[in-house]
Amino acid sequence: MPLTTFDIPERYLYQTGFLANLETEAIPGALPIGQNSPQKCPYGLYAEKISGTAFTAPRWENQQTWVYRIIPSASHAAFEAVPSGSNLEAKFNYIPDQLRWDPFDVNKDVDWIRGLNMVAGAGDPALKNGVAYYIYGATLSMAEKTAFYNADGDMLIVPQLGALDIWTEMGRLLIRPNEICVLPRGIRYRVDLVDNQPIRGFALEIYNGHFQLPELGPIGSNCLANARDFQIPVAAYTHDTKSCWKVYNKFRGQLFSAGQIHTPFDVVAWEGRYYPYKYDLGRFNTIGTISYDHPDPSLNTVLTATSNAHPGTAIADFVIFPPRWLVAEDTFRPPSYHRNCMSEFMGLIQGTYIAKEGGGGGFQAAGASLHNCMSSHGPDSTAFDKASNEELVPVKAGVGSMAFMFESCYMVGITDWGLTKCSKLQPKYSEESWGGLRDHFQPPTETKKGDNMVQQTLHTIN
Ligand SMILES: [Fe+2]
């Protein structure tokens, strides 16, 4: 603590600062000074603006970036639909059952694009309203001279296995398990494996808006994820205006591709606050009780995408459960039994999770669960018995572990892939988790005559 020790060493340089207006140039002098669009840009570059928000969005949320590149991205052939068989469309089955999945497979002989499967979600990217949750798994780097962009939403990537070497228009990022990254909508990128090692993980896509740091309220001006710990790439370009590139595009869940005779990774300099970034979850400054009772998990929010209609209600929160000290006195320390108007999708990167230690095949690394809107959930019977009887000494929980939650205000539906095609649903999750909960009720054996409480007690089954 507070940094993760990674097996794979860092290979790139970064700038820092969440949503800071940054500028970077791979060649000194490539960035115009004092204006965005001079009659002639330095070194014969083209100026291109990428708007991540409406022009007139309030200043605090306005996100745009000016890139200075060798050939504008508009120079490409017509898009053609790609018959993919991919599971990227927002088509959902809505069921209220608690669901849990065994660890997902690493798909063989596929790359990032083909290895991406939507498991659950809500809404419609065409209306810029909703979320989608993905499982990815791949054993191949993307093909030479291909790139990808997602027109549907910003994507937050949570690696579970293997590192992703991501080359974006704004520069390069290395993303390893226990790091996350956010790739904003529209940004061109490609994903390469590191040392040909397979990759697997989770992704959260938001169809509306962008991620923000959560408000801290009475916590004050530090803690949780601090702005300085977000890392943003520096400009890095190649000069290739002779070879054929293919740019794939996810557009309302459909794959398209278009050819072009230049690399998309030709941005020599850029400035703005619309860019990809990464964050080491080991840097998260966890807050918790030092007296009694279990606080709400919102205290562990790394990033949030707020609903403008309802302050304090997120279309998606990204919440983590990192290693932390539990010191609460006279307290049932795991999360309590719960029904939530929000939907809770959980995944496990590594280790075990405090409230799910037995039953139903377990909550395993690379597995996931969904407790939908108002669907009851809570500790399984094993965890309940343990937490009800353990000695309440200070304990370091979650050592070597990292669970996370995508929490959304939407009722979340399951894709056909998530329900059947992935073949990972645990059929007895609910029964084996909560079917064994025993009746511990012990009413007093003698009550005083005339006690109002006795008068109000109607009868018991036994
Ligand atoms: Fe919950």
Residues whose N, C-alpha, C, O or C-beta is under 5 A from the ligand:
A	BS01	LIG	H338 E344
